[in-house]
Amino acid sequence: MSLVDIVRDAGIIGCGGAGFPTHVKIDAKVDLVLANGAECEPLLASDQRVMEHYADEILEGLLLIMSHTSASRGLIGVKKHYHGAVEALTEQLNGRGNVQLGLMGNTYPAGDEHILLADLTGRIVPEGGIPLQVGAVVSNVLTMVQVARAARGRVVTDRIVTLAGEIEHPQVIIAPIGTPVLDLLLRCQPRIPVEDIAIIDGGPMMGRIVGTGASVNKTTSGILFLPRDHPVVQQKQITMEAMIRRSVAACCQCRYCTDACSRYMQGHHIEPHRVMRTLAYKLEQPTSVMTAAFLCSQCGLCEFACPMYLSPRRAYAEILERLRAAGVKNPHHHAPRQLHEFNKYRKIGKDRITRRYQLKPYEDHDLPLTRMEDPPRVAISLTQQSGAPSEPVVRRGDHVSKGQLIARIPAGKLGANHHASISGQVVEVSSDRIVIMGG
């Protein structure tokens, strides 16, 4: 069986956030495989703990992908101040010539695969493109661990997640896929009433607010529990209608958002300050300013830079949704030959973001890695990956064992397999989730 088949059967999708099926990503020929351990979102420490505790499996997975893709070179991107991770990885490499560490500064969004590639190798991904176009495969370090385990017969049943915020016991936890976030909150003992807490799936910059009924997915790198009146929560809750009104009244076209834009610094033709002006006009046909929404990475640096607290990121997300609904395709395919001349001078330190968004009280660089006991109930999403929803292969009332296949990739479509993360009885099967009760 080929590595592609092994990875597909194990249900591995990208752990960095996009959830793209890994078996599709590695089915290529490249000269470079890059393991992404940059983890640039404030408060998150999941990848740090992975690199400290599972450096051997990261290397094992990396070498497997290198062999399959015929890559002659491997890189592991890690921030140089992650001393424990650097030490563990260096010990595993032990002078290995074809795999090296790529040490990085503490900036945001260093974990963006476009930026990671440019900073460590000088390769610039074209507009709307992917690393494959410049001869590289980029995958998260936890994905590398999962590939190594898949080669030994293990499927994906758990996720390493950072838990931080208004809780007594912040930690990095190994949780079964489908664990309710409310279980995690109660485990960590909230400092304020649960009804006063907003739950963010992901980091403070790119994460999204979810309800107490949400569950851990394969893409969940962190769960933040913040007060509902926290600036990060308030920013995420501003309606698009309010944002448009504020933009029309307050945007002075200062360009701060464009000068901070991570994609603009890559030489891409995107200028967030210009899209804010288009919000004032109801244009029948999209302009190049609007279609630049296809190039936005949603990193949120434009929000950070704006002195008027506007959000070009939200504007781009809204425009992109409308363009796709209208069947518009990305018209931007420029391939920059060099980065913006001020790229290295305009990088935003992560500590600046932590201070600006009042996250310092929740920052802890020594979060312990713990393993959670199986919860009494899990709800496994069938839509957590890029592509089509997975097809259930179990019925309500079936008894399943941990690791058993419960949903598969639809024939001929992009998708992912999913497995039972606990043993128990299937109590719900719908088009978007399978619920299992333990015991």
Backbone torsions as a table, in degrees:
resi	resn	phi	psi	omega
1	MET	NA	134.5	-178.9
2	SER	-75.6	163.8	178.6
3	LEU	-61.2	-36.1	178.3
4	VAL	-59.0	-45.4	179.4
5	ASP	-65.3	-41.1	179.9
6	ILE	-62.2	-46.0	-178.6
7	VAL	-67.3	-40.7	178.5
8	ARG	-62.0	-48.4	-177.5
9	ASP	-63.7	-30.3	-178.1
10	ALA	-78.6	-9.6	177.9
11	GLY	75.6	34.5	-177.6
12	ILE	-86.4	126.8	171.4
13	ILE	-126.0	164.0	-177.2
14	GLY	-57.4	130.0	-179.2
15	CYS	-88.8	-3.2	-177.4
16	GLY	-78.9	-10.8	176.4
17	GLY	135.4	-36.1	-176.1
18	ALA	-76.3	-28.0	178.0
19	GLY	73.1	26.4	179.5
20	PHE	-74.4	133.6	-178.2
21	PRO	-57.1	124.0	-173.9
22	THR	-68.5	-30.9	-178.5
23	HIS	-64.6	-27.8	176.6
24	VAL	-77.0	-41.9	-177.4
25	LYS	-61.8	-40.0	-174.6
26	ILE	-87.5	-2.0	179.3
27	ASP	-83.4	69.4	-173.9
28	ALA	-158.3	170.1	173.0
29	LYS	-116.5	120.8	-178.2
30	VAL	-138.8	172.8	176.6
31	ASP	-107.1	-6.8	-177.6
32	LEU	-139.9	133.5	170.2
33	VAL	-118.9	127.7	-174.5
34	LEU	-119.7	120.5	175.6
35	ALA	-89.5	122.8	-173.1
36	ASN	-94.5	108.4	176.3
37	GLY	-121.0	22.2	-174.4
38	ALA	-68.1	-38.8	177.3
39	GLU	40.0	78.5	-169.8
40	CYS	-95.2	-11.3	-179.7
41	GLU	-68.3	134.8	175.1
42	PRO	-56.7	147.8	176.0
43	LEU	77.4	-21.6	-176.2
44	LEU	-81.8	140.9	-179.6
45	ALA	-139.5	15.1	-176.1
46	SER	-62.1	-49.2	-178.7
47	ASP	-66.5	-32.8	175.6
48	GLN	-59.0	-48.2	-179.2
49	ARG	-65.8	-37.4	177.0
50	VAL	-59.2	-46.2	-177.7
51	MET	-68.6	-33.9	179.0
52	GLU	-71.6	-38.4	-171.8
53	HIS	-98.8	-24.2	-173.3
54	TYR	-129.4	36.1	-178.6
55	ALA	-59.7	-35.1	-179.6
56	ASP	-65.1	-39.9	-179.7
57	GLU	-75.2	-29.5	174.0
58	ILE	-60.7	-47.8	179.5
59	LEU	-64.2	-41.2	179.5
60	GLU	-60.1	-47.8	179.1
61	GLY	-65.1	-39.8	178.4
62	LEU	-60.8	-45.4	-179.5
63	LEU	-65.8	-36.0	177.4
64	LEU	-63.0	-44.2	179.7
65	ILE	-68.7	-38.1	177.1
66	MET	-60.0	-44.0	-179.4
67	SER	-63.8	-43.3	-177.4
68	HIS	-67.5	-37.5	-176.9
69	THR	-90.6	-0.6	-177.8
70	SER	64.2	26.0	179.5
71	ALA	-73.3	136.7	179.8
72	SER	-90.7	-11.4	-173.7
73	ARG	-139.2	141.4	175.0
74	GLY	-126.1	145.0	178.2
75	LEU	-132.5	145.1	172.4
76	ILE	-121.1	110.6	-179.6
77	GLY	-82.8	121.9	-177.8
78	VAL	-146.7	143.6	178.1
79	LYS	-72.3	136.2	-171.7
80	LYS	-67.8	-18.8	178.5
81	HIS	-87.4	0.6	171.9
82	TYR	-82.8	73.1	-168.7
83	HIS	-61.2	-42.2	179.8
84	GLY	-63.4	-40.6	179.3
85	ALA	-67.5	-43.4	179.3
86	VAL	-61.4	-41.9	-179.6
87	GLU	-64.8	-44.7	-178.7
88	ALA	-65.2	-42.8	-179.6
89	LEU	-68.8	-40.7	179.5
90	THR	-61.4	-40.5	178.7
91	GLU	-61.9	-39.4	-179.6
92	GLN	-71.4	-38.5	-178.9
93	LEU	-66.0	-43.8	173.1
94	ASN	48.3	49.0	176.6
95	GLY	79.2	9.0	179.5
96	ARG	-60.8	121.7	-172.3
97	GLY	-73.8	-32.4	-174.0
98	ASN	-90.4	-0.8	174.9
99	VAL	-130.5	129.1	-177.5
100	GLN	-132.5	162.6	172.0
101	LEU	-88.6	139.0	172.3
102	GLY	-109.7	104.5	-175.2
103	LEU	-85.8	137.5	-173.2
104	MET	-128.8	162.5	174.4
105	GLY	-82.0	173.2	-176.3
106	ASN	-92.5	70.4	-177.7
107	THR	-119.6	164.5	177.1
108	TYR	-121.4	136.5	1.4
109	PRO	-101.9	78.5	-177.3
110	ALA	-60.7	-23.6	-178.7
111	GLY	-80.0	-9.1	173.5
112	ASP	-60.2	126.5	-172.8
113	GLU	-63.1	-30.2	175.7
114	HIS	-63.1	-47.6	-177.6
115	ILE	-69.7	-40.7	178.3
116	LEU	-57.6	-46.5	179.0
117	LEU	-63.3	-45.2	-178.2
118	ALA	-64.2	-43.4	-177.0
119	ASP	-69.5	-36.8	-174.6
120	LEU	-93.4	-24.8	-175.2
121	THR	-127.7	-14.4	-176.5
122	GLY	81.5	1.5	179.4
123	ARG	-82.7	130.6	-177.3
124	ILE	-109.6	118.5	179.8
125	VAL	-74.1	134.1	-179.9
126	PRO	-62.2	163.4	176.7
127	GLU	-55.8	132.1	178.9
128	GLY	65.7	13.4	-174.6
129	GLY	-99.2	-174.7	179.9
130	ILE	-131.4	160.2	-178.2
131	PRO	-55.2	-29.1	-179.9
132	LEU	-55.4	-29.9	-178.6
133	GLN	-69.7	-16.3	176.0
134	VAL	-116.4	25.1	172.1
135	GLY	77.3	30.3	-176.5
136	ALA	-137.6	149.3	167.4
137	VAL	-114.1	127.2	179.8
138	VAL	-119.3	126.3	178.2
139	SER	-140.6	150.3	179.2
140	ASN	-63.0	152.7	-177.8
141	VAL	-63.3	-33.8	177.6
142	LEU	-68.9	-34.0	175.0
143	THR	-60.3	-39.7	177.9
144	MET	-61.0	-41.0	178.0
145	VAL	-62.8	-42.9	-179.4
146	GLN	-65.3	-35.7	176.5
147	VAL	-63.8	-44.4	178.8
148	ALA	-60.4	-42.2	-179.3
149	ARG	-70.6	-35.7	177.6
150	ALA	-61.4	-37.3	178.7
151	ALA	-65.0	-19.2	177.2
152	ARG	-101.6	10.3	173.4
153	GLY	97.4	6.5	-178.7
154	ARG	-95.1	144.4	176.3
155	VAL	-105.5	168.6	-177.2
156	VAL	-83.5	115.8	178.5
157	THR	-127.8	-8.1	180.0
158	ASP	-141.1	171.7	-177.5
159	ARG	-142.3	139.8	175.8
160	ILE	-89.8	122.2	-169.3
161	VAL	-132.1	135.0	172.9
162	THR	-84.4	132.3	174.9
163	LEU	-115.5	120.2	-175.2
164	ALA	-148.2	165.4	177.8
165	GLY	122.2	-143.2	-176.8
166	GLU	-81.5	63.7	-179.6
167	ILE	-134.5	152.0	-178.1
168	GLU	-73.8	-30.4	-173.4
169	HIS	-128.2	73.4	174.6
170	PRO	-63.3	145.7	-174.8
171	GLN	-165.5	169.0	168.4
172	VAL	-108.1	123.7	-169.2
173	ILE	-122.6	144.7	171.7
174	ILE	-94.2	106.6	-173.3
175	ALA	-117.7	140.4	174.9
176	PRO	-59.4	141.5	175.3
177	ILE	-57.4	134.4	179.6
178	GLY	93.7	-1.0	177.7
179	THR	-61.3	128.3	177.5
180	PRO	-61.8	136.5	-179.4
181	VAL	-65.7	-26.3	177.8
182	LEU	-65.1	-36.1	176.0
183	ASP	-61.1	-40.5	-179.5
184	LEU	-67.4	-41.1	179.0
185	LEU	-61.8	-46.8	-178.6
186	LEU	-67.3	-33.7	177.9
187	ARG	-61.5	-37.4	-175.6
188	CYS	-89.5	-0.9	176.3
189	GLN	60.7	92.9	179.2
190	PRO	-63.5	144.0	-180.0
191	ARG	-85.2	-19.1	179.9
192	ILE	-127.4	165.3	-180.0
193	PRO	-54.9	141.3	-177.8
194	VAL	-55.9	-37.6	-178.4
195	GLU	-67.3	-14.1	178.7
196	ASP	-96.8	5.7	-176.7
197	ILE	-106.3	133.8	170.5
198	ALA	-99.2	136.9	-176.7
199	ILE	-106.0	125.8	-179.7
200	ILE	-114.4	121.9	175.7
201	ASP	-86.6	109.5	-177.0
202	GLY	111.8	-159.4	-180.0
203	GLY	-90.4	174.2	-178.1
204	PRO	-68.0	-22.4	-178.1
205	MET	-85.5	-52.1	-173.4
206	MET	-109.2	-3.6	-179.3
207	GLY	-71.4	165.4	-179.7
208	ARG	-124.7	147.7	178.4
209	ILE	-73.1	131.2	178.8
210	VAL	-126.3	165.0	178.9
211	GLY	-86.5	174.0	-179.5
212	THR	-69.1	-11.4	177.2
213	GLY	-88.0	-0.2	-179.2
214	ALA	-71.5	161.7	-179.2
215	SER	-132.3	164.1	177.5
216	VAL	-70.7	130.6	174.9
217	ASN	-109.0	173.8	177.2
218	LYS	-65.7	-19.9	-179.3
219	THR	-97.1	1.0	-175.4
220	THR	-78.9	104.8	179.5
221	SER	-88.6	-23.9	-179.7
222	GLY	-161.1	156.7	172.2
223	ILE	-127.8	120.5	179.4
224	LEU	-107.0	136.0	179.3
225	PHE	-114.2	98.3	-174.4
226	LEU	-115.5	151.6	175.6
227	PRO	-60.1	146.8	-177.4
228	ARG	-64.0	-22.5	178.7
229	ASP	-95.3	11.3	179.0
230	HIS	-70.4	144.4	-178.9
231	PRO	-54.7	-37.9	179.8
232	VAL	-63.7	-42.0	-179.7
233	VAL	-68.1	-44.2	-179.0
234	GLN	-62.1	-39.9	179.2
235	GLN	-62.6	-40.5	-177.9
236	LYS	-73.1	-18.7	-175.6
237	GLN	-96.2	-2.8	177.6
238	ILE	-64.9	129.3	-179.6
239	THR	-73.0	156.8	179.8
240	MET	-64.7	-35.7	178.8
241	GLU	-62.1	-43.0	178.4
242	ALA	-66.2	-37.6	179.4
243	MET	-64.5	-39.0	179.0
244	ILE	-65.5	-45.0	178.9
245	ARG	-61.0	-43.3	-179.8
246	ARG	-65.3	-39.0	-179.8
247	SER	-64.0	-45.2	-179.9
248	VAL	-60.4	-37.0	-175.8
249	ALA	-84.9	-31.1	-166.6
250	ALA	-116.6	-21.4	-175.5
251	CYS	-68.3	120.9	-177.4
252	CYS	-104.3	10.2	179.0
253	GLN	57.6	43.0	-177.1
254	CYS	-75.3	-17.9	179.0
255	ARG	77.7	2.2	-179.1
256	TYR	-57.9	-39.4	-178.6
257	CYS	-65.8	-40.2	179.5
258	THR	-68.2	-41.6	-179.1
259	ASP	-66.2	-21.8	177.9
260	ALA	-94.5	-15.4	-172.5
261	CYS	-58.8	125.3	-176.5
262	SER	-67.0	-32.6	179.4
263	ARG	-77.8	-36.4	175.1
264	TYR	-60.4	-38.6	179.1
265	MET	-69.1	-17.7	175.9
266	GLN	-84.4	-1.5	-179.4
267	GLY	91.6	9.7	179.6
268	HIS	-80.9	151.7	-176.8
269	HIS	-85.6	71.0	177.7
270	ILE	-134.8	129.7	-178.7
271	GLU	-134.4	93.8	-174.0
272	PRO	-55.7	-32.9	-177.9
273	HIS	-63.9	-29.7	-179.4
274	ARG	-74.6	-33.3	-179.8
275	VAL	-68.4	-28.9	178.4
276	MET	-64.0	-31.6	179.1
277	ARG	-73.0	-32.6	-179.0
278	THR	-68.9	-20.5	-179.6
279	LEU	-63.8	-20.7	-178.9
280	ALA	-80.1	-11.9	-175.9
281	TYR	-120.7	137.3	177.9
282	LYS	-93.9	85.4	-176.4
283	LEU	-82.9	136.4	179.8
284	GLU	-73.2	-38.5	-178.5
285	GLN	-113.4	136.6	-179.5
286	PRO	-69.1	138.9	175.5
287	THR	-94.9	172.7	178.0
288	SER	-63.7	-27.6	176.1
289	VAL	-64.0	-38.4	-178.5
290	MET	-78.2	-41.7	-178.7
291	THR	-69.7	-11.8	172.9
292	ALA	-62.9	-9.5	174.7
293	ALA	-58.1	-27.1	177.3
294	PHE	-65.6	-18.7	-175.7
295	LEU	-97.1	-11.4	-175.7
296	CYS	-71.5	131.6	179.0
297	SER	-89.6	-5.6	-179.1
298	GLN	64.1	29.9	-178.2
299	CYS	-72.0	-26.5	177.3
300	GLY	88.2	5.3	178.6
301	LEU	-64.1	-28.3	178.2
302	CYS	-62.9	-40.0	176.6
303	GLU	-64.0	-42.3	179.9
304	PHE	-61.1	-38.5	-174.3
305	ALA	-81.5	-22.7	-172.1
306	CYS	-71.6	121.7	178.6
307	PRO	-72.4	-13.7	-178.9
308	MET	-103.9	8.1	178.2
309	TYR	60.0	37.4	175.1
310	LEU	-89.8	168.2	-175.7
311	SER	-134.3	86.2	171.1
312	PRO	-57.4	-31.6	178.0
313	ARG	-57.2	-47.8	178.7
314	ARG	-63.7	-38.7	178.7
315	ALA	-61.8	-45.4	179.0
316	TYR	-62.6	-41.0	-179.9
317	ALA	-62.7	-42.1	179.0
318	GLU	-65.4	-44.7	-179.5
319	ILE	-64.8	-42.0	-179.3
320	LEU	-61.6	-40.8	178.9
321	GLU	-61.0	-41.6	-179.5
322	ARG	-69.4	-40.0	-180.0
323	LEU	-63.0	-44.7	-179.5
324	ARG	-66.1	-37.8	177.8
325	ALA	-63.7	-30.2	179.6
326	ALA	-87.8	1.1	178.4
327	GLY	79.6	15.6	179.9
328	VAL	-76.7	133.9	177.5
329	LYS	-98.9	157.9	179.3
330	ASN	-64.6	118.7	178.8
331	PRO	-93.0	-0.3	-173.6
332	HIS	-98.9	117.3	-178.6
333	HIS	-139.7	24.1	179.7
334	HIS	-62.7	137.9	179.1
335	ALA	-111.9	96.4	-178.5
336	PRO	-62.7	143.2	177.2
337	ARG	-92.4	-18.1	178.3
338	GLN	-150.3	157.2	177.8
339	LEU	-72.8	165.4	174.8
340	HIS	-57.6	143.1	-174.1
341	GLU	-61.7	-22.6	-179.8
342	PHE	-103.6	14.2	-174.8
343	ASN	-52.4	-50.4	-174.6
344	LYS	-73.7	-15.4	-179.5
345	TYR	-92.7	-15.6	-175.8
346	ARG	-106.7	13.7	177.7
347	LYS	-67.8	140.2	-176.3
348	ILE	-98.9	119.0	177.9
349	GLY	-65.4	137.1	-179.0
350	LYS	-60.4	-32.3	-178.5
351	ASP	-65.4	-31.5	176.5
352	ARG	-63.8	-41.6	179.9
353	ILE	-67.2	-41.5	179.6
354	THR	-59.8	-43.2	179.3
355	ARG	-70.2	-45.7	-176.2
356	ARG	-59.4	-40.0	-176.9
357	TYR	-95.6	17.5	173.6
358	GLN	55.0	46.9	-178.7
359	LEU	-105.6	-3.6	-178.1
360	LYS	-55.8	-39.1	-179.5
361	PRO	-61.8	-18.7	-177.9
362	TYR	-103.9	2.9	-176.2
363	GLU	-82.0	129.9	179.2
364	ASP	-147.0	116.4	-176.1
365	HIS	-87.1	-2.5	-175.9
366	ASP	-121.6	37.3	179.4
367	LEU	-62.7	130.9	-180.0
368	PRO	-75.7	152.6	173.5
369	LEU	-94.8	121.5	-178.8
370	THR	-127.2	159.2	176.6
371	ARG	-110.9	132.4	-179.3
372	MET	-88.3	141.5	172.3
373	GLU	-70.0	157.3	-179.5
374	ASP	-59.3	129.7	177.7
375	PRO	-72.9	163.0	-179.8
376	PRO	-70.3	-16.3	-175.8
377	ARG	-152.6	139.6	173.5
378	VAL	-130.8	148.5	176.0
379	ALA	-124.6	105.6	-173.4
380	ILE	-96.0	117.4	-177.9
381	SER	-71.2	139.9	175.8
382	LEU	-96.9	3.2	-177.9
383	THR	-123.9	18.8	-174.9
384	GLN	-78.0	-10.0	-179.4
385	GLN	-104.0	163.2	169.8
386	SER	-68.0	145.2	178.6
387	GLY	104.2	-154.7	-175.1
388	ALA	-81.1	153.1	173.6
389	PRO	-60.8	145.5	178.4
390	SER	-73.6	151.8	-178.6
391	GLU	-96.3	124.9	178.9
392	PRO	-62.8	142.5	174.6
393	VAL	-119.0	11.3	176.3
394	VAL	-125.0	163.6	179.3
395	ARG	-121.0	161.5	174.3
396	ARG	-59.2	132.4	-178.8
397	GLY	99.9	-16.4	178.4
398	ASP	-67.4	146.1	171.2
399	HIS	-97.8	133.1	-177.2
400	VAL	-126.8	154.3	176.4
401	SER	-105.8	151.1	178.3
402	LYS	-56.1	128.3	-179.0
403	GLY	94.8	-5.8	180.0
404	GLN	-76.1	139.8	177.4
405	LEU	-64.6	127.2	178.7
406	ILE	-119.9	-16.3	178.3
407	ALA	-152.9	142.7	-175.0
408	ARG	-125.2	168.2	177.6
409	ILE	-69.9	131.1	175.4
410	PRO	-61.5	142.3	-177.7
411	ALA	-56.0	128.6	175.2
412	GLY	74.7	10.5	-177.4
413	LYS	-122.8	162.6	174.4
414	LEU	-77.1	131.7	-179.3
415	GLY	178.6	-163.0	-176.7
416	ALA	-148.9	150.1	171.8
417	ASN	-80.4	153.0	174.7
418	HIS	-134.7	149.1	-174.4
419	HIS	-127.3	156.6	177.3
420	ALA	-64.0	129.4	-179.2
421	SER	-93.5	-11.0	172.2
422	ILE	-140.8	162.8	173.3
423	SER	-88.5	142.4	180.0
424	GLY	163.6	-157.3	-176.8
425	GLN	-109.9	135.9	175.8
426	VAL	-74.0	121.1	-177.5
427	VAL	-111.7	-10.4	178.4
428	GLU	-154.0	134.2	173.2
429	VAL	-134.1	117.6	178.2
430	SER	-130.7	-173.3	-178.6
431	SER	-73.2	-16.2	-177.2
432	ASP	-125.7	-2.6	177.8
433	ARG	-162.0	160.5	173.2
434	ILE	-126.6	127.6	-178.8
435	VAL	-108.5	131.3	-179.8
436	ILE	-121.3	131.6	173.3
437	MET	-99.3	129.4	-176.7
438	GLY	-73.8	168.9	176.9
439	GLY	101.2	NA	NA
